[in-house]
Amino acid sequence: MSELDDLSARLIKGAVSRREFMARASALGASSLAISTMLGTAQAAETPKKGGVLRLGLAGGSTTDSADITSYNDSVMIDVSHGLFNGLVEWAQDGKPVPELAESFEPKKGAQDWVFTLRKGVKFSNGQEFTADDAVYSLNLHRGDTKSGGAASMKPVTDVKKLDKYQIQLSLAAPDADLPYSLTDYHLLMVPEGFKDWAKPVGTGAFALEKFDPGVRIVLKKRPDYWKEGRGWLDGADVTVINDSSARLNALISGQVDAINRVDHRAVGLLSKSPKIQVVRAPGGWHTVLAMEVDKDPYTNPDIRLALKYAADREQILKALFSGYGTLGNDHPIPRTDPYFNSELPQRKHDPEKAAYHFKKAGLSDPKIVLQASDAAFNGAVDMATLLQADAAKAGIKMDVKKEPADGFWDNVWLKGPFVESYWGGRAAATQMLGVAFAANAPWNESHWNNGTFEKLLADARAETDEPKRKAYIWEMQAMLSNDGGALIPAFRDWLDAHNDKVGGHTPHGGFDMDNGMILDKAWLKS
């Protein structure tokens, strides 16, 4: 055991204070972020306490927000909803789906049917018991003629039926071994059968709604009979919407709030030096994309695609855009945190000579490469386009950047231009991410990727329950996209949250910020 490991173990046991640990770990050469991570590990080992009101300052709120589970599209309502409601399945810390309101789930007919056995005795906030009728109704809110954000997750489902009071069956159009991952979608929450009064939400969560001022403030109050063991420690939550990054940071530093999301990467170093503030860093699936439509010239030429991929200086992009808080991308959408990440696929490096070779091999004298970019996609998108333009020039490739206005970008440019920057937030399962972004019939297939071998591999991976076989299929799809696909994916960005020293149970999760939206269910206050 190293001296630093020994010091960390002593911190967990309470043998040294946080301040003493920070001073000694720094003297041993540990980075400020490494120290913050070790403090978080020690915190996770502490004994939770009941009581107190957690004050959150969150970006991702709007005056159009609603408690309607079909409508959620950003952090504030995702976090609040997990205080009010529960789903059948939870996306656990280790990245796997685990039963939540379902007691168990198992595949039938080669994973074309799935049977979910529900927990008995769970009560809604109105005192009504949760049963199969409620589960069937809740899932069907996202099927058929609906504008629900969860419709895509439920699209493969052909039938939802009650087997008995505490058991339901979902039937699919085709086998899917990853259906439980789909049910971790933050829209697929349970409400009573027939429920429609979203101004007065009724759920099985730890809290009831006390005040709702959309885009401004939301207050939750603890329910007396929360069913989930080891969760629901707080007496309440007070959520303030603070969409401005600087204002949000100042609210944490000044003590107005206890925790914030979306910490500016440029402020991480400063926050990590404070003994009273901890940064929560979670590697995950959020990634940048420069999508080339492979059915439109000049991107029909695979050498043009490879030339741009080799031209990209990924290290520089990661450092310039995210201060290094992320990982390098390899031109496929599966992050290193995913259990099916292809660890044997060589990482593509910045290589101007190879870029020049493939550009020459393409045989196009003036391919007219124009990258459309807007900071509406993500903060720094235009800067990244400019970096790639300079990288391409080093390889003798002329590339123009067309800066698009933020207003109307998603409606008028995305999915319409032949070479456009965007981003993806990642998905719980590798097959989900590969399907939603690269399946031939996927509405959001930005690169117009259409490959018969890929389609068969995707179908086989979804149907296969043997883990080694599934792994082989998913690894091959990553290699195909990296070597031949139309998506240049240079970097994955970490989720960055922060909280003060009063907060416990706020742990990193690769799914989304604020512990994948579960902070109100899992966090507790030390005093």
Backbone torsions as a table, in degrees:
resi	resn	phi	psi	omega
1	MET	NA	130.8	179.3
2	SER	-73.7	166.7	178.8
3	GLU	-63.0	-35.3	179.1
4	LEU	-68.7	-40.7	177.3
5	ASP	-62.0	-41.7	179.4
6	ASP	-63.4	-41.5	178.6
7	LEU	-63.2	-40.6	178.9
8	SER	-64.1	-41.6	178.8
9	ALA	-63.2	-38.4	178.6
10	ARG	-68.2	-34.6	176.4
11	LEU	-62.7	-44.9	179.8
12	ILE	-60.3	-36.4	-179.9
13	LYS	-79.3	-9.9	-179.1
14	GLY	84.2	15.4	-178.1
15	ALA	-78.7	-17.5	174.9
16	VAL	-133.6	151.5	179.1
17	SER	-79.0	164.9	176.6
18	ARG	-59.3	-43.6	-177.4
19	ARG	-64.8	-43.8	179.4
20	GLU	-65.3	-40.1	178.8
21	PHE	-60.7	-45.5	-178.5
22	MET	-61.2	-41.8	-178.3
23	ALA	-66.6	-45.0	-176.8
24	ARG	-73.3	-37.7	178.7
25	ALA	-65.5	-37.5	178.0
26	SER	-65.0	-39.4	178.7
27	ALA	-65.6	-27.7	178.9
28	LEU	-83.0	-0.8	174.5
29	GLY	96.9	7.5	179.5
30	ALA	-72.9	141.7	178.0
31	SER	-71.6	160.6	-179.5
32	SER	-61.7	-36.9	-179.7
33	LEU	-72.1	-36.5	176.6
34	ALA	-63.0	-40.3	177.8
35	ILE	-62.8	-43.4	178.8
36	SER	-61.4	-40.2	179.6
37	THR	-64.3	-42.7	179.5
38	MET	-66.5	-35.4	175.3
39	LEU	-62.7	-37.7	178.2
40	GLY	-65.6	-39.1	177.6
41	THR	-62.7	-42.8	178.3
42	ALA	-63.3	-40.0	179.8
43	GLN	-62.6	-40.1	-179.2
44	ALA	-62.5	-25.0	-178.6
45	ALA	-85.1	-7.3	-179.1
46	GLU	-74.4	159.0	-179.5
47	THR	-83.4	122.8	-179.9
48	PRO	-63.6	152.3	178.3
49	LYS	-124.6	149.6	178.2
50	LYS	-89.1	149.1	172.1
51	GLY	108.9	168.4	176.8
52	GLY	90.0	159.5	178.7
53	VAL	-112.7	120.8	179.4
54	LEU	-84.2	126.4	-179.7
55	ARG	-102.7	116.7	-179.1
56	LEU	-109.2	138.2	171.2
57	GLY	-114.2	107.5	-168.5
58	LEU	-120.8	139.2	165.1
59	ALA	-85.0	158.3	177.7
60	GLY	97.0	34.2	176.7
61	GLY	-123.0	155.7	-177.0
62	SER	-148.3	156.6	177.2
63	THR	-67.3	-13.7	178.5
64	THR	-92.4	2.1	-179.3
65	ASP	-60.7	148.4	179.8
66	SER	-144.1	155.6	175.4
67	ALA	-77.5	-5.3	177.5
68	ASP	-58.5	118.0	-174.0
69	ILE	-64.9	-18.8	179.7
70	THR	-80.0	-10.9	-167.9
71	SER	-102.7	-7.8	-171.0
72	TYR	-64.6	137.8	179.0
73	ASN	-144.8	4.2	179.4
74	ASP	-158.1	178.7	-165.0
75	SER	-58.7	-44.4	-173.0
76	VAL	-57.6	-52.6	-177.4
77	MET	-74.4	-27.3	174.9
78	ILE	-64.0	-45.1	179.8
79	ASP	-67.6	-45.3	-179.4
80	VAL	-63.5	-40.5	-176.3
81	SER	-61.9	-34.7	179.8
82	HIS	-76.5	-6.3	168.6
83	GLY	-87.7	-27.8	-176.5
84	LEU	-94.1	-33.1	-171.0
85	PHE	-130.0	168.6	170.5
86	ASN	-130.8	159.1	173.5
87	GLY	-105.0	178.9	175.5
88	LEU	-73.6	-32.7	-174.4
89	VAL	-132.8	140.9	177.5
90	GLU	-112.3	140.8	174.8
91	TRP	-84.9	106.0	-170.7
92	ALA	-75.5	170.7	-178.0
93	GLN	-58.6	-33.0	-178.3
94	ASP	-84.6	6.5	177.4
95	GLY	88.7	3.1	-177.5
96	LYS	-105.6	154.1	177.2
97	PRO	-80.8	134.0	178.6
98	VAL	-129.0	152.0	-179.5
99	PRO	-61.8	139.0	173.6
100	GLU	-118.0	-93.4	173.5
101	LEU	-73.2	-20.9	168.1
102	ALA	-77.7	141.3	175.7
103	GLU	-85.1	-31.3	178.3
104	SER	-162.3	163.9	173.1
105	PHE	-148.3	146.2	179.3
106	GLU	-149.2	146.5	-179.7
107	PRO	-81.0	149.6	174.2
108	LYS	-130.3	159.0	177.2
109	LYS	50.9	47.2	177.8
110	GLY	65.0	34.6	178.2
111	ALA	73.8	18.5	173.3
112	GLN	-88.7	-22.7	170.6
113	ASP	-119.3	146.7	175.8
114	TRP	-132.0	131.4	178.7
115	VAL	-107.5	126.8	179.6
116	PHE	-113.2	120.8	174.8
117	THR	-95.6	126.8	-172.1
118	LEU	-93.1	154.0	176.3
119	ARG	-70.0	141.1	178.4
120	LYS	-94.3	147.0	173.7
121	GLY	84.5	4.3	178.5
122	VAL	-79.1	131.1	-176.6
123	LYS	-109.9	140.7	169.3
124	PHE	-72.7	167.8	-179.6
125	SER	-66.3	-14.2	175.5
126	ASN	-93.7	6.4	177.9
127	GLY	91.2	-9.9	-179.3
128	GLN	-75.2	141.5	179.2
129	GLU	-77.8	141.2	176.2
130	PHE	-78.3	126.0	-179.0
131	THR	-137.4	-177.2	-178.3
132	ALA	-60.6	-34.9	179.6
133	ASP	-59.8	-38.9	179.2
134	ASP	-68.8	-40.4	-179.3
135	ALA	-65.0	-43.8	179.3
136	VAL	-62.2	-46.9	179.8
137	TYR	-60.9	-46.2	-176.1
138	SER	-63.0	-43.0	179.8
139	LEU	-68.6	-35.4	-178.8
140	ASN	-72.1	-12.7	173.9
141	LEU	-62.5	-19.2	-175.9
142	HIS	-110.0	16.7	-179.8
143	ARG	-122.4	157.4	177.0
144	GLY	74.8	-141.8	-177.3
145	ASP	-79.6	90.0	-176.0
146	THR	-146.4	151.1	173.8
147	LYS	-102.3	16.6	-176.8
148	SER	-60.7	140.4	173.1
149	GLY	-68.0	-14.0	178.5
150	GLY	-94.0	4.8	-176.2
151	ALA	-61.6	-37.8	-178.4
152	ALA	-63.6	-38.2	179.5
153	SER	-67.0	-29.6	-178.1
154	MET	-96.7	-4.1	-176.4
155	LYS	-57.6	-39.8	-179.8
156	PRO	-69.9	-11.5	-175.7
157	VAL	-82.3	123.5	-180.0
158	THR	-95.7	-20.5	-178.8
159	ASP	-159.4	141.0	172.3
160	VAL	-125.6	116.9	-177.4
161	LYS	-134.8	152.2	177.9
162	LYS	-82.3	128.8	174.7
163	LEU	-94.7	-42.0	171.0
164	ASP	-157.0	-169.6	-172.7
165	LYS	-59.2	-29.8	-175.9
166	TYR	-125.0	28.7	-179.3
167	GLN	-150.3	135.3	177.4
168	ILE	-129.7	161.3	176.2
169	GLN	-128.5	133.8	172.9
170	LEU	-107.8	126.6	176.7
171	SER	-107.7	141.5	-174.0
172	LEU	-117.6	158.4	177.6
173	ALA	-68.9	-28.2	178.6
174	ALA	-149.7	156.6	-179.8
175	PRO	-57.9	142.2	178.1
176	ASP	-149.0	104.4	-179.3
177	ALA	-70.9	-12.5	-177.7
178	ASP	-102.9	15.0	-179.0
179	LEU	-54.6	-41.1	178.7
180	PRO	-56.6	-33.1	175.7
181	TYR	-63.3	-40.7	179.9
182	SER	-60.5	-34.2	-177.4
183	LEU	-78.0	-1.4	171.6
184	THR	-84.1	-1.7	175.8
185	ASP	-50.5	131.7	-173.9
186	TYR	-68.8	-6.2	173.9
187	HIS	-85.8	-24.5	-170.1
188	LEU	-84.8	65.3	-178.3
189	LEU	-105.2	159.2	-171.7
190	MET	-99.0	132.1	175.5
191	VAL	-131.0	165.9	179.5
192	PRO	-65.5	151.2	177.8
193	GLU	-54.4	129.8	177.9
194	GLY	81.8	-1.0	-174.7
195	PHE	-67.2	135.1	-179.8
196	LYS	-142.6	-7.6	-174.1
197	ASP	-86.4	80.5	-173.7
198	TRP	-72.0	-13.2	175.0
199	ALA	-72.0	-20.4	178.2
200	LYS	-130.4	71.8	-172.7
201	PRO	-62.8	140.6	177.2
202	VAL	-121.1	119.6	-178.6
203	GLY	-141.8	-176.0	178.8
204	THR	-103.5	6.9	-175.5
205	GLY	-72.7	179.7	-174.3
206	ALA	-73.1	-15.7	-172.3
207	PHE	-130.6	162.1	170.1
208	ALA	-115.3	153.8	-178.4
209	LEU	-80.0	126.6	179.9
210	GLU	-106.9	-37.5	-179.6
211	LYS	-145.6	135.5	179.8
212	PHE	-138.1	104.0	176.2
213	ASP	-119.6	90.1	-171.0
214	PRO	-56.2	134.4	-179.3
215	GLY	79.6	-1.6	-177.2
216	VAL	-127.0	-66.0	-173.6
217	ARG	-155.3	141.7	177.3
218	ILE	-134.4	131.9	-179.1
219	VAL	-120.9	131.6	178.3
220	LEU	-118.9	146.4	179.6
221	LYS	-123.6	138.9	-176.1
222	LYS	-61.8	138.5	171.2
223	ARG	-85.9	149.1	-176.0
224	PRO	-78.7	-14.8	-169.7
225	ASP	-128.4	43.2	-178.5
226	TYR	-65.1	135.4	-169.2
227	TRP	-85.2	-20.9	-168.4
228	LYS	-87.1	119.1	-179.6
229	GLU	-69.0	135.4	177.7
230	GLY	78.0	14.2	178.5
231	ARG	-136.6	170.4	175.9
232	GLY	69.5	50.6	-176.4
233	TRP	-80.2	-26.1	-170.2
234	LEU	-80.1	152.7	171.7
235	ASP	-79.8	-22.8	-179.6
236	GLY	-179.2	178.5	179.0
237	ALA	-142.6	142.8	178.7
238	ASP	-126.3	107.1	-173.7
239	VAL	-104.4	119.7	175.7
240	THR	-106.9	129.9	178.6
241	VAL	-82.1	118.4	179.1
242	ILE	-131.9	90.6	-175.1
243	ASN	-77.3	-21.3	179.3
244	ASP	-78.9	127.3	-174.7
245	SER	-61.5	-45.6	-178.5
246	SER	-66.4	-42.6	179.7
247	ALA	-63.9	-38.4	179.3
248	ARG	-64.2	-45.1	179.2
249	LEU	-63.0	-44.3	179.3
250	ASN	-64.1	-34.0	178.7
251	ALA	-64.0	-36.7	177.6
252	LEU	-71.1	-48.3	-176.8
253	ILE	-62.5	-38.1	-178.5
254	SER	-80.8	-9.1	178.4
255	GLY	89.4	9.9	178.4
256	GLN	-70.2	-30.9	177.4
257	VAL	-132.2	162.7	-178.4
258	ASP	-95.0	-26.0	-177.2
259	ALA	-152.5	149.4	178.3
260	ILE	-135.5	160.7	173.3
261	ASN	-109.1	174.8	173.2
262	ARG	50.1	53.3	176.5
263	VAL	-65.2	131.7	176.3
264	ASP	-61.5	127.4	-176.5
265	HIS	-59.1	-24.7	179.8
266	ARG	-74.2	-14.3	-178.4
267	ALA	-100.7	-5.3	-175.1
268	VAL	-60.6	-45.6	-178.8
269	GLY	-57.9	-42.5	179.7
270	LEU	-65.2	-47.9	-178.3
271	LEU	-64.2	-36.5	-176.0
272	SER	-66.6	-18.3	179.7
273	LYS	-82.8	-12.4	-177.3
274	SER	-86.4	128.5	178.2
275	PRO	-70.7	-11.7	-177.2
276	LYS	-102.2	-1.7	-180.0
277	ILE	-130.5	135.6	178.1
278	GLN	-119.1	130.1	174.8
279	VAL	-88.0	132.8	178.5
280	VAL	-107.4	109.8	-176.7
281	ARG	-106.4	125.8	-176.8
282	ALA	-129.4	105.2	172.4
283	PRO	-61.5	139.6	-177.4
284	GLY	-157.4	-156.1	-171.2
285	GLY	-96.6	0.9	179.5
286	TRP	-65.5	126.3	-178.7
287	HIS	-146.1	151.9	175.4
288	THR	-82.5	148.9	179.4
289	VAL	-136.5	133.8	167.9
290	LEU	-115.0	100.6	-169.2
291	ALA	-93.3	121.1	174.8
292	MET	-102.5	123.4	179.3
293	GLU	-75.4	112.0	-170.5
294	VAL	-73.5	-4.8	177.0
295	ASP	-104.4	10.4	178.5
296	LYS	-126.4	133.4	179.0
297	ASP	-66.3	145.5	4.2
298	PRO	-89.8	8.9	-171.2
299	TYR	-82.0	-1.8	170.2
300	THR	-67.5	-21.3	-179.2
301	ASN	-85.9	115.3	-177.1
302	PRO	-62.6	-25.7	179.1
303	ASP	-72.7	-29.9	173.6
304	ILE	-64.4	-43.1	-179.9
305	ARG	-62.8	-44.9	179.6
306	LEU	-67.5	-35.7	178.9
307	ALA	-59.4	-44.2	-179.9
308	LEU	-70.4	-34.9	178.4
309	LYS	-65.8	-42.6	178.6
310	TYR	-72.7	-26.5	-179.9
311	ALA	-69.9	-31.2	-173.8
312	ALA	-65.8	126.3	174.6
313	ASP	-91.3	90.7	-173.2
314	ARG	-65.2	-39.4	178.4
315	GLU	-59.0	-44.1	-179.5
316	GLN	-65.8	-41.3	179.5
317	ILE	-62.5	-45.4	-179.5
318	LEU	-61.9	-41.2	-178.8
319	LYS	-72.9	-44.9	-175.5
320	ALA	-70.3	-41.3	-174.9
321	LEU	-86.7	-34.9	-171.0
322	PHE	-127.7	14.1	179.9
323	SER	53.5	27.4	178.3
324	GLY	84.4	0.4	-178.6
325	TYR	-85.2	76.5	-178.4
326	GLY	172.6	-164.3	179.0
327	THR	-136.4	160.7	179.3
328	LEU	-70.6	141.2	173.6
329	GLY	-91.1	157.9	-178.1
330	ASN	-129.7	30.9	173.7
331	ASP	67.7	29.3	166.0
332	HIS	-144.8	160.9	-167.6
333	PRO	-92.9	10.7	-176.1
334	ILE	-95.8	120.8	-177.0
335	PRO	-79.1	164.3	179.9
336	ARG	-63.7	-22.3	-179.8
337	THR	-77.3	-13.4	-178.3
338	ASP	-78.4	135.4	-179.4
339	PRO	-61.7	-16.8	179.5
340	TYR	-104.8	17.9	175.9
341	PHE	-64.0	132.8	-179.3
342	ASN	-79.4	94.6	-175.9
343	SER	-78.0	-10.4	-179.2
344	GLU	-98.3	-3.8	178.1
345	LEU	-77.1	121.4	-177.8
346	PRO	-58.1	136.0	178.0
347	GLN	-71.7	123.1	178.2
348	ARG	-70.1	131.8	-177.6
349	LYS	-110.2	161.9	174.2
350	HIS	-65.2	115.7	-175.1
351	ASP	-143.6	87.8	-178.6
352	PRO	-57.5	-32.9	-179.8
353	GLU	-66.5	-44.0	177.5
354	LYS	-66.9	-38.0	178.0
355	ALA	-60.4	-45.3	179.3
356	ALA	-64.5	-38.5	179.2
357	TYR	-60.6	-49.7	-177.6
358	HIS	-69.0	-33.6	178.4
359	PHE	-65.1	-42.0	177.7
360	LYS	-66.4	-40.6	-180.0
361	LYS	-62.4	-31.0	179.8
362	ALA	-61.7	-29.0	174.8
363	GLY	71.4	27.5	-179.7
364	LEU	-111.4	118.4	-175.7
365	SER	-70.0	-36.8	-179.8
366	ASP	-144.6	80.3	-173.9
367	PRO	-71.9	-10.0	178.8
368	LYS	54.8	68.1	178.7
369	ILE	-88.5	117.0	-179.9
370	VAL	-128.3	118.6	178.5
371	LEU	-98.0	122.0	178.0
372	GLN	-92.8	126.1	-174.9
373	ALA	-139.9	147.2	177.1
374	SER	-151.4	142.0	176.1
375	ASP	-70.6	-1.8	171.0
376	ALA	-65.4	-28.5	179.7
377	ALA	-69.9	-52.5	174.4
378	PHE	-165.2	154.8	-178.4
379	ASN	-64.8	118.4	-178.3
380	GLY	104.0	2.9	-178.0
381	ALA	-61.7	-42.4	179.9
382	VAL	-67.3	-38.2	176.9
383	ASP	-61.5	-40.8	179.6
384	MET	-65.2	-38.3	178.2
385	ALA	-62.6	-40.1	179.4
386	THR	-66.6	-38.4	177.1
387	LEU	-62.8	-44.7	179.4
388	LEU	-64.6	-37.0	178.2
389	GLN	-59.3	-43.4	178.6
390	ALA	-68.1	-39.5	177.9
391	ASP	-62.5	-42.9	-179.3
392	ALA	-63.8	-38.6	-179.4
393	ALA	-61.1	-33.7	178.7
394	LYS	-63.5	-25.1	179.0
395	ALA	-97.4	8.0	-179.7
396	GLY	78.5	21.4	-178.7
397	ILE	-105.4	120.7	177.6
398	LYS	-84.6	120.7	179.7
399	MET	-133.8	128.6	177.5
400	ASP	-98.0	150.1	175.6
401	VAL	-113.1	126.1	176.8
402	LYS	-108.8	108.5	-179.2
403	LYS	-79.2	117.8	-178.2
404	GLU	-95.3	146.0	177.2
405	PRO	-66.1	149.8	179.3
406	ALA	-63.7	-40.8	-178.7
407	ASP	-66.8	119.3	177.3
408	GLY	86.1	3.6	-177.1
409	PHE	-58.2	-48.3	-175.0
410	TRP	-69.9	-28.4	-179.5
411	ASP	-88.0	-33.6	-170.3
412	ASN	-107.8	-18.3	-175.6
413	VAL	-117.1	-53.8	-179.6
414	TRP	-59.9	135.8	-177.8
415	LEU	70.5	3.6	-179.8
416	LYS	-118.6	-38.9	179.5
417	GLY	-78.3	152.7	-177.8
418	PRO	-76.5	-19.7	179.4
419	PHE	-146.3	100.7	-168.8
420	VAL	-134.9	141.6	174.4
421	GLU	-86.4	141.3	172.3
422	SER	-155.6	-159.9	177.3
423	TYR	-151.9	163.4	171.5
424	TRP	-130.5	145.1	178.4
425	GLY	-87.3	-2.2	-178.3
426	GLY	86.5	169.4	179.0
427	ARG	-138.3	162.1	-176.0
428	ALA	-65.5	-36.5	-177.4
429	ALA	-119.1	145.9	179.8
430	ALA	-59.3	-41.0	-179.0
431	THR	-66.0	-32.2	175.4
432	GLN	-62.2	-50.5	-176.8
433	MET	-63.9	-43.2	179.7
434	LEU	-64.9	-36.9	-177.8
435	GLY	-74.3	-44.4	-174.5
436	VAL	-71.2	-26.5	-176.9
437	ALA	-106.5	-17.2	-173.1
438	PHE	-134.7	-5.5	175.4
439	ALA	-65.0	144.6	-173.1
440	ALA	-57.4	-35.9	-176.4
441	ASN	-99.3	10.5	-178.2
442	ALA	-73.2	128.2	-178.1
443	PRO	-59.2	-28.1	-177.5
444	TRP	-104.4	28.4	177.1
445	ASN	-76.1	86.2	-172.0
446	GLU	-61.1	-36.3	-174.0
447	SER	-92.1	1.3	-178.6
448	HIS	57.0	32.1	178.4
449	TRP	-64.2	127.8	-178.4
450	ASN	-147.2	98.5	-174.3
451	ASN	-135.3	121.1	-175.9
452	GLY	-60.2	-40.6	179.0
453	THR	-63.8	-42.1	178.2
454	PHE	-61.9	-43.6	-179.3
455	GLU	-60.7	-41.0	179.3
456	LYS	-67.8	-42.3	178.0
457	LEU	-60.9	-40.6	-179.6
458	LEU	-65.7	-44.2	178.2
459	ALA	-63.6	-42.2	-179.9
460	ASP	-65.9	-40.3	-179.8
461	ALA	-65.2	-39.7	179.1
462	ARG	-65.7	-35.8	-175.4
463	ALA	-84.8	-22.0	-172.0
464	GLU	-81.3	126.9	177.5
465	THR	-100.1	-9.6	176.1
466	ASP	-79.8	116.1	-171.7
467	GLU	-60.2	-46.7	179.6
468	PRO	-60.6	-37.2	179.0
469	LYS	-68.4	-43.5	178.5
470	ARG	-60.1	-43.7	-179.7
471	LYS	-57.3	-43.7	-179.4
472	ALA	-62.2	-41.7	179.6
473	TYR	-63.9	-46.3	-175.6
474	ILE	-69.7	-36.9	176.7
475	TRP	-63.0	-41.5	-178.7
476	GLU	-65.8	-38.1	178.0
477	MET	-63.7	-39.5	177.4
478	GLN	-62.0	-41.8	179.7
479	ALA	-64.5	-41.0	179.4
480	MET	-61.2	-46.2	-178.7
481	LEU	-66.5	-42.1	-179.0
482	SER	-62.4	-41.5	-174.0
483	ASN	-88.1	-27.7	-172.4
484	ASP	-131.6	-13.1	-174.1
485	GLY	-71.4	171.4	-177.3
486	GLY	-97.8	6.1	-178.7
487	ALA	-103.5	119.8	171.1
488	LEU	-92.0	113.1	-175.9
489	ILE	-119.1	93.3	-172.8
490	PRO	-81.4	-24.8	-172.5
491	ALA	-157.1	149.2	169.5
492	PHE	-109.6	135.9	-178.4
493	ARG	-103.9	139.1	176.6
494	ASP	-76.1	152.4	168.3
495	TRP	-79.5	136.5	-178.6
496	LEU	-128.4	111.7	174.0
497	ASP	-115.6	174.1	174.0
498	ALA	-154.4	151.9	175.7
499	HIS	-147.4	164.1	178.3
500	ASN	-85.2	178.4	-173.2
501	ASP	-77.0	2.7	175.7
502	LYS	-85.2	-17.5	-170.5
503	VAL	-94.6	133.4	173.0
504	GLY	-121.4	160.9	175.0
505	GLY	77.9	6.7	177.0
506	HIS	-92.6	96.9	-172.3
507	THR	-113.7	157.4	-178.8
508	PRO	-71.9	145.1	176.3
509	HIS	-144.1	132.4	-176.1
510	GLY	-72.6	-9.5	-175.7
511	GLY	-75.4	-45.3	-174.7
512	PHE	-165.1	173.4	179.8
513	ASP	-71.0	169.0	179.7
514	MET	51.9	53.9	176.9
515	ASP	57.9	45.1	-177.5
516	ASN	57.8	35.1	178.5
517	GLY	79.8	4.0	-174.7
518	MET	-98.5	13.4	-172.7
519	ILE	-59.8	-38.1	-178.4
520	LEU	-70.3	-26.5	178.8
521	ASP	-78.7	-30.9	-169.0
522	LYS	-109.8	-26.6	-172.5
523	ALA	-76.3	162.2	176.0
524	TRP	-149.0	164.2	-179.5
525	LEU	-111.5	137.9	-177.0
526	LYS	-77.6	-27.4	-179.9
527	SER	-154.1	NA	NA
